[in-house]
Amino acid sequence: MRGRARRLTEELRAIKDRSGLSLTQIGARTHYSKASWERWFNGKRLITEQALESLAVTVDESARLLKPLLEQALREEAEPPGSDRPAAESAAADGVTATAMPADEAEPAAPSHADATGTEPGETATAPTAPTRVGGWRRHLRTAAIAVCSAMVGGAVGAYVAAPSADPTTQAMGSHSAKPSVAVSPPPCAGVGCDGKDPQSTGCVKDEKILSTDHVGTIIIYLHYSPRCHAAWGGLTNAHPGDSATIFTTTGDQQVALVHWGYDNYSMMVDASDPTIGLKVCGQPAKKTDEGACTLEYSPPA
């Protein structure tokens, strides 16, 4: 069970523990079997969205906050586990290493007591049999190195010829040094389209900026903003279960980040596409309801 699925299971168990209900009672109220709830609460299977909604309606309203986590767990379950470097890449790297080694370095060293003719001192010079063997070994090495280099160059040329080119003129001129253009992907959502969505699962978190921070006791609260998605969200850390941070807009929108377990969390997003609106985040400790603090009010950057 991966990280998101494990966290979802822990959150479901916390809801069950808070309710004080048995599996049989939860099954009777939600119209799902006791066996199904046993599998969902123990992490043997991911809960369905319909069952999660039924749990929220009949047992604990906060179960609705787990929908983004369920979506992330489903995506995580669908992703294949990571793999090592492709074998072809490894073989190519090994081939480059082999061809980069000078052929002469691989030759066996000639005996120090032999002269250039391969004879011992005092012996009559005969036909140069030893130098012939060394020279043949060198030729074999050089031939092998040339063959490997030729194969690699041929493969690279073949790949280049087979690859489609968007610019025939550049290809004809033989200019391949220009970097390929990288297409900029559109934002996953923008402005009002991001309202109520998860900044992590949508990818809006990739370019986030922290517009403001403040603290309530030991709790640190954050005002996050994504220029790419034109959306904002609140967050808190160094907190305890039950502590919360709420993001407000001057147009009346708000989203809550509630710590269910651990020490941090973040809220869903609000529309921040209008540079004239104000944004702020307010933190609230669970055990000290008379204490609270808010960040300064900021407008989205133009």
C-alpha positions, -999 to +999 in steps of 0.1 A: +000+000+000+015+033-011+017+066+007-016+082-003-036+050+002-020+045+036-029+080+046-065+076+034-068+044+054-056+061+085-081+090+080-109+065+076-099+047+108-099+080+126-134+087+114-146+053+126-129+058+160-145+092+165-179+078+156-177+051+182-197+028+159-190-008+151-185-021+116-220-037+117-235-003+128-217+016+101-227-010+075-264-007+086-264+031+083-245+033+050-262+002+034-227-013+027-218-047+041-197-052+072-171-071+051-167-042+027-161-017+055-136-041+071-116-041+038-117-003+035-108+004+071-079-021+070-065-009+037-071-041+018-089-022-009-094+015-017-129+028-007-152+039-035-163+075-039-200+065-034-191+047-001-171+077+011-201+100+003-224+077+022-200+077+052-200+115+051-238+118+050-246+092+077-216+091+100-191+120+097-194+150+075-156+155+075-153+124+053-160+146+023-126+163+029-110+129+019-122+130-017-090+147-030-069+122-011-090+093-026-083+108-061-046+110-054-046+074-041-064+061-072-038+079-094-010+066-073-023+030-075-025+033-113+011+044-117+037+017-124+065+014-099+098+032-108+122+014-131+160+016-134+179+032-163+170+015-197+193-013-207+199+003-241+211+035-224+234+015-202+248-004-231+254+028-250+272+043-221+294+011-218+302+013-255+313+049-252+336+040-223+351+012-243+358+033-274+372+061-254+401+040-240+432+042-262+441+010-279+478+012-269+468+011-232+453-023-236+486-038-250+506-061-228+539-045-218+570-058-236+596-076-214+622-051-201+651-073-210+643-077-247+654-052-273+634-040-303+641-072-323+627-094-296+661-111-289+679-115-256+713-097-252+741-118-268+718-137-290+720-136-328+691-115-342+666-137-360+633-130-378+612-104-358+586-129-347+577-112-313+573-077-328+551-092-354+528-107-328+526-074-308+519-055-340+492-079-349+476-075-315+476-037-319+460-040-353+433-063-339+426-038-311+424-008-335+402-028-359+378-036-331+377+000-318+371+013-353+343-013-358+326-002-325+329+035-334+315+029-368+286+010-354+278+038-330+282+065-356+260+045-380+233+040-354+233+078-345+231+087-382+203+062-388+184+075-358+188+111-371+177+102-406+147+082-393+136+110-370+110+135-384+122+171-388+100+201-386+126+223-404+139+208-437+162+238-444+180+233-411+184+196-418+197+202-453+223+227-439+235+202-414+229+225-384+218+204-354+231+225-326+199+245-319+180+233-288+146+218-295+117+239-285+099+228-254+061+231-256+046+249-226+017+229-212-014+248-204-024+251-168-046+223-155-072+249-143-074+287-141-091+311-119-127+301-111-120+267-127-096+260-098-121+269-071-124+240-047-098+219-063-066+204-048-034+224-056-013+192-053-033+169-076-039+196-102-002+206-103-008+242-094+016+237-065+045+235-090+049+273-093+035+283-059+046+315-042+041+322-005+026+357-004+024+359+034+030+340+067+020+344+103+018+323+134-007+315+161+014+303+191+035+275+176+013+271+145+026+287+113+000+297+087+007+304+050-010+322+021+000+303-011-006+316-047+000+300-081+006+326-110+001+298-135-034+288-122-044+322-109-055+305-077-047+307-040-049+284-009-041+283+027-018+260+047-005+254+082+023+235+098+038+228+132+001+222+143-019+194+160-050+174+150-080+198+151-060+230+143-071+247+112-062+275+087-089+292+065-083+312+034-107+341+029-113+364-001-130+398-001-156+384-024-168+359+003-150+327-009-133+305+017-116+271+021-105+254+052-073+234+059-080+211+089-053+189+104-068+154+108-036+137+118+001+147+118+011+183+120+003+200+087-023+203+059-035+227+032-068+238+019-085+235-015-080+265-038-100+298-043-103+319-074-076+346-074-078+358-110-090+392-101-061+415-090-085+438-071-097+412-046-080+407-012-067+374+002-058+364+037-054+332+059-065+329+095-053+302+119-073+287+147-059+263+174-084+236+184-076+238+221-075+276+224-106+288+206-102+323+220-068+326+202-064+332+165-044+352+140-046+362+104-020+371+078-020+406+062-044+409+034-028+407-001-041+411-036-030+386-063+000+398-082-009+414-115 
